[in-house]
Amino acid sequence: MDPVTTTLAATAASTLVQAMTTDAWTFTLNKVAAVFGGGTTVQELEQARGQVVDHQELAPVVEQEWRGRLTRYLVTHPEAVEQLRAVLDEIAPDTGKNGNTYGGDHIDFSHGTFKGLVTGKSVHHSPDGGPGGPVR
Protein backbone atom coordinates (compact mmCIF):
# COMPACT_ATOMS: atom_id res chain seq x y z
CA MET A 1 0.00 0.00 0.00
CA ASP A 2 1.18 3.50 -0.82
CA PRO A 3 2.64 5.14 2.34
CA VAL A 4 1.54 8.58 1.12
CA THR A 5 -2.07 7.40 1.04
CA THR A 6 -1.90 5.81 4.49
CA THR A 7 -0.23 8.91 5.94
CA LEU A 8 -2.87 11.16 4.38
CA ALA A 9 -5.65 8.96 5.75
CA ALA A 10 -4.08 8.96 9.22
CA THR A 11 -3.69 12.75 9.22
CA ALA A 12 -7.25 13.23 7.97
CA ALA A 13 -8.69 10.84 10.58
CA SER A 14 -6.82 12.59 13.38
CA THR A 15 -7.93 16.02 12.17
CA LEU A 16 -11.50 14.76 11.80
CA VAL A 17 -11.73 13.38 15.34
CA GLN A 18 -10.09 16.47 16.82
CA ALA A 19 -12.69 18.65 15.10
CA MET A 20 -15.57 16.59 16.51
CA THR A 21 -15.44 18.44 19.82
CA THR A 22 -14.90 21.94 18.44
CA ASP A 23 -16.91 24.73 16.86
CA ALA A 24 -15.33 23.78 13.53
CA TRP A 25 -17.27 20.51 13.41
CA THR A 26 -20.03 21.49 10.96
CA PHE A 27 -17.54 22.96 8.50
CA THR A 28 -15.27 19.91 8.82
CA LEU A 29 -18.21 17.51 8.53
CA ASN A 30 -19.40 19.07 5.29
CA LYS A 31 -15.93 19.16 3.74
CA VAL A 32 -15.02 15.57 4.61
CA ALA A 33 -18.45 14.24 3.63
CA ALA A 34 -18.05 15.93 0.24
CA VAL A 35 -14.89 13.87 -0.37
CA PHE A 36 -16.99 10.74 0.15
CA GLY A 37 -19.91 12.13 -1.83
CA GLY A 38 -22.14 13.05 1.17
CA GLY A 39 -25.25 11.02 1.97
CA THR A 40 -24.80 8.20 4.45
CA THR A 41 -21.34 9.46 5.36
CA VAL A 42 -22.83 12.55 7.03
CA GLN A 43 -24.98 10.34 9.26
CA GLU A 44 -22.03 8.05 10.06
CA LEU A 45 -19.80 11.00 10.89
CA GLU A 46 -22.48 12.49 13.14
CA GLN A 47 -22.89 9.14 14.89
CA ALA A 48 -19.11 8.92 15.41
CA ARG A 49 -19.08 12.47 16.76
CA GLY A 50 -21.83 11.61 19.23
CA GLN A 51 -19.74 8.72 20.52
CA VAL A 52 -16.67 10.93 20.95
CA VAL A 53 -18.62 13.73 22.63
CA ASP A 54 -20.39 11.33 25.00
CA HIS A 55 -17.37 9.10 25.66
CA GLN A 56 -14.06 10.92 25.10
CA GLU A 57 -12.17 7.67 25.75
CA LEU A 58 -13.56 6.38 22.43
CA ALA A 59 -11.73 9.06 20.42
CA PRO A 60 -8.75 6.79 19.57
CA VAL A 61 -11.10 3.99 18.51
CA VAL A 62 -13.16 6.31 16.31
CA GLU A 63 -9.96 7.75 14.83
CA GLN A 64 -8.72 4.25 13.99
CA GLU A 65 -12.04 3.37 12.34
CA TRP A 66 -12.00 6.50 10.17
CA ARG A 67 -8.33 5.98 9.34
CA GLY A 68 -9.30 2.58 7.92
CA ARG A 69 -12.31 3.94 6.07
CA LEU A 70 -10.32 6.79 4.58
CA THR A 71 -7.47 4.47 3.57
CA ARG A 72 -9.86 2.06 1.86
CA TYR A 73 -11.65 4.91 0.11
CA LEU A 74 -8.45 6.55 -1.13
CA VAL A 75 -7.07 3.25 -2.42
CA THR A 76 -10.26 2.51 -4.35
CA HIS A 77 -10.81 6.16 -5.40
CA PRO A 78 -7.33 7.58 -6.11
CA GLU A 79 -8.91 10.68 -7.63
CA ALA A 80 -10.03 11.64 -4.11
CA VAL A 81 -6.44 11.98 -2.81
CA GLU A 82 -6.00 15.52 -4.09
CA GLN A 83 -9.51 16.44 -2.99
CA LEU A 84 -8.79 15.25 0.56
CA ARG A 85 -5.47 17.12 0.58
CA ALA A 86 -7.29 20.30 -0.43
CA VAL A 87 -9.86 19.73 2.34
CA LEU A 88 -7.10 19.28 4.93
CA ASP A 89 -5.40 22.46 3.73
CA GLU A 90 -8.70 24.25 4.22
CA ILE A 91 -9.73 22.85 7.61
CA ALA A 92 -6.25 22.52 9.17
CA PRO A 93 -3.76 24.55 7.13
CA ASP A 94 -0.78 23.74 9.37
CA THR A 95 -1.31 19.98 9.23
CA GLY A 96 1.01 17.98 7.04
CA LYS A 97 3.12 20.80 5.68
CA ASN A 98 6.56 19.53 4.72
CA GLY A 99 5.56 16.13 6.07
CA ASN A 100 5.27 17.47 9.62
CA THR A 101 2.32 17.81 11.91
CA TYR A 102 2.09 20.02 14.94
CA GLY A 103 0.67 18.46 18.04
CA GLY A 104 1.81 20.68 20.88
CA ASP A 105 0.89 23.84 22.66
CA HIS A 106 2.13 27.28 21.83
CA ILE A 107 2.45 29.62 24.75
CA ASP A 108 3.68 33.13 24.07
CA PHE A 109 5.88 34.35 26.93
CA SER A 110 7.03 37.47 25.13
CA HIS A 111 7.07 40.49 27.40
CA GLY A 112 6.59 38.22 30.43
CA THR A 113 8.17 38.64 33.85
CA PHE A 114 9.32 35.52 35.64
CA LYS A 115 10.17 35.00 39.30
CA GLY A 116 12.20 31.84 38.87
CA LEU A 117 13.47 29.32 36.37
CA VAL A 118 11.57 28.88 33.12
CA THR A 119 12.04 25.85 30.92
CA GLY A 120 11.11 26.05 27.28
CA LYS A 121 12.24 25.72 23.74
CA SER A 122 12.80 28.43 21.21
CA VAL A 123 12.36 27.66 17.54
CA HIS A 124 13.23 30.23 14.92
CA HIS A 125 11.95 29.98 11.38
CA SER A 126 13.43 31.23 8.16
CA PRO A 127 11.36 33.54 5.95
CA ASP A 128 10.25 30.52 3.90
CA GLY A 129 8.79 28.89 7.04
CA GLY A 130 11.59 26.38 7.61
CA PRO A 131 13.64 26.12 10.81
CA GLY A 132 16.96 27.83 11.29
CA GLY A 133 16.34 31.24 9.82
CA PRO A 134 16.49 34.65 11.38
CA VAL A 135 14.04 35.69 14.07
CA ARG A 136 11.42 38.13 12.85
C-alpha positions as CSV (number, residue, x, y, z in Angstrom):
1,M,0.0,0.0,0.0
2,D,1.2,3.5,-0.8
3,P,2.6,5.1,2.3
4,V,1.5,8.6,1.1
5,T,-2.1,7.4,1.0
6,T,-1.9,5.8,4.5
7,T,-0.2,8.9,5.9
8,L,-2.9,11.2,4.4
9,A,-5.7,9.0,5.7
10,A,-4.1,9.0,9.2
11,T,-3.7,12.8,9.2
12,A,-7.2,13.2,8.0
13,A,-8.7,10.8,10.6
14,S,-6.8,12.6,13.4
15,T,-7.9,16.0,12.2
16,L,-11.5,14.8,11.8
17,V,-11.7,13.4,15.3
18,Q,-10.1,16.5,16.8
19,A,-12.7,18.6,15.1
20,M,-15.6,16.6,16.5
21,T,-15.4,18.4,19.8
22,T,-14.9,21.9,18.4
23,D,-16.9,24.7,16.9
24,A,-15.3,23.8,13.5
25,W,-17.3,20.5,13.4
26,T,-20.0,21.5,11.0
27,F,-17.5,23.0,8.5
28,T,-15.3,19.9,8.8
29,L,-18.2,17.5,8.5
30,N,-19.4,19.1,5.3
31,K,-15.9,19.2,3.7
32,V,-15.0,15.6,4.6
33,A,-18.5,14.2,3.6
34,A,-18.1,15.9,0.2
35,V,-14.9,13.9,-0.4
36,F,-17.0,10.7,0.1
37,G,-19.9,12.1,-1.8
38,G,-22.1,13.0,1.2
39,G,-25.2,11.0,2.0
40,T,-24.8,8.2,4.5
41,T,-21.3,9.5,5.4
42,V,-22.8,12.6,7.0
43,Q,-25.0,10.3,9.3
44,E,-22.0,8.1,10.1
45,L,-19.8,11.0,10.9
46,E,-22.5,12.5,13.1
47,Q,-22.9,9.1,14.9
48,A,-19.1,8.9,15.4
49,R,-19.1,12.5,16.8
50,G,-21.8,11.6,19.2
51,Q,-19.7,8.7,20.5
52,V,-16.7,10.9,20.9
53,V,-18.6,13.7,22.6
54,D,-20.4,11.3,25.0
55,H,-17.4,9.1,25.7
56,Q,-14.1,10.9,25.1
57,E,-12.2,7.7,25.7
58,L,-13.6,6.4,22.4
59,A,-11.7,9.1,20.4
60,P,-8.7,6.8,19.6
61,V,-11.1,4.0,18.5
62,V,-13.2,6.3,16.3
63,E,-10.0,7.8,14.8
64,Q,-8.7,4.2,14.0
65,E,-12.0,3.4,12.3
66,W,-12.0,6.5,10.2
67,R,-8.3,6.0,9.3
68,G,-9.3,2.6,7.9
69,R,-12.3,3.9,6.1
70,L,-10.3,6.8,4.6
71,T,-7.5,4.5,3.6
72,R,-9.9,2.1,1.9
73,Y,-11.7,4.9,0.1
74,L,-8.5,6.5,-1.1
75,V,-7.1,3.2,-2.4
76,T,-10.3,2.5,-4.3
77,H,-10.8,6.2,-5.4
78,P,-7.3,7.6,-6.1
79,E,-8.9,10.7,-7.6
80,A,-10.0,11.6,-4.1
81,V,-6.4,12.0,-2.8
82,E,-6.0,15.5,-4.1
83,Q,-9.5,16.4,-3.0
84,L,-8.8,15.3,0.6
85,R,-5.5,17.1,0.6
86,A,-7.3,20.3,-0.4
87,V,-9.9,19.7,2.3
88,L,-7.1,19.3,4.9
89,D,-5.4,22.5,3.7
90,E,-8.7,24.2,4.2
91,I,-9.7,22.8,7.6
92,A,-6.3,22.5,9.2
93,P,-3.8,24.6,7.1
94,D,-0.8,23.7,9.4
95,T,-1.3,20.0,9.2
96,G,1.0,18.0,7.0
97,K,3.1,20.8,5.7
98,N,6.6,19.5,4.7
99,G,5.6,16.1,6.1
100,N,5.3,17.5,9.6
101,T,2.3,17.8,11.9
102,Y,2.1,20.0,14.9
103,G,0.7,18.5,18.0
104,G,1.8,20.7,20.9
105,D,0.9,23.8,22.7
106,H,2.1,27.3,21.8
107,I,2.5,29.6,24.8
108,D,3.7,33.1,24.1
109,F,5.9,34.4,26.9
110,S,7.0,37.5,25.1
111,H,7.1,40.5,27.4
112,G,6.6,38.2,30.4
113,T,8.2,38.6,33.8
114,F,9.3,35.5,35.6
115,K,10.2,35.0,39.3
116,G,12.2,31.8,38.9
117,L,13.5,29.3,36.4
118,V,11.6,28.9,33.1
119,T,12.0,25.8,30.9
120,G,11.1,26.1,27.3
121,K,12.2,25.7,23.7
122,S,12.8,28.4,21.2
123,V,12.4,27.7,17.5
124,H,13.2,30.2,14.9
125,H,12.0,30.0,11.4
126,S,13.4,31.2,8.2
127,P,11.4,33.5,5.9
128,D,10.2,30.5,3.9
129,G,8.8,28.9,7.0
130,G,11.6,26.4,7.6
131,P,13.6,26.1,10.8
132,G,17.0,27.8,11.3
133,G,16.3,31.2,9.8
134,P,16.5,34.7,11.4
135,V,14.0,35.7,14.1
136,R,11.4,38.1,12.9
